[in-house]
Amino acid sequence: MGQRPENLNEALVASLETGGTLSDRRVSAAFRAVLRHRFLPGHPLREVYEDTAIMTKFGERGVAVSSSSQPAIMAIMLEQLQAGVGHRVLEIGAGTGYNAALLAHLVGSEGHVVSLDFDEDLCESARAHLAASGIQGVEIHHADGADGWPPGAPYDRMIVTASADDLSPAWLDQLLEGARLVIPLSLAGPIQFSVAFVRRGPSLVSESHSFCGFMPLRGEMARPPRGAAPGDPAPA
């Protein structure tokens, strides 16, 4: 099939469909329309179009703090989210901008995507990647996702692309009745599940879950470091 990005992307999407990960035609169409290499400049094409996560930023002591998530788990979470044409979506964790671009394709020109990231440099690069790819209908903001984004609320859909131990009250407040929230929750030790919640009145009701693995949220909802006493403040 050669080294053309379009061919490599088609092979990736086809493998996800054949393996049963991708079953929603609209999500498949989004993956076919948005080429991942445009959000990972400088990475070899063969690496970009493998079904694997790619680390994109490292913090202290070389610990990865941001990545382009594995396409398979992105597909699972997008199918859980069920974003539709015209929806307003809040994404917490912009990363490279790739997932926001997929969301923009799903909601179409009548919808809108707001994406937040804890790091200003990641916001800047995500904006650049989206602009270079001709993606419209996405705004990127430098913010702590624990607070959501009140100026754009209420939302039809909300997706968190980093793991958390709990849910923020702000997220519930910013969701419409019947809206969906998809988030990787750390439930016991290293075990994480991507859980799809639906807002029912004052509650969020779990509807589906799937094994996953994500880096933890940073900021207000950051996980306390190992050995920290209960009540100790989390690192900023």
Secondary structure, DSSP 8 states (H G I E B T S, - for coil): --S-HHHHHHHHHHHHHHTTS---HHHHHHHHHS-GGGGSTTS-HHHHTSSS-EEEEE-GGG-EEEEE--HHHHHHHHHHHT--TT-EEEEE--TTSHHHHHHHHHHTTTSEEEEEES-HHHHHHHHHHHHHTT--SEEEEE--GGG--GGG-SEEEEEE-SBBSS--HHHHHTEEEEEEEEEEEEEETTEEEEEEEEEETTEEEEEEEEEE---B--STT----TT--TT-----
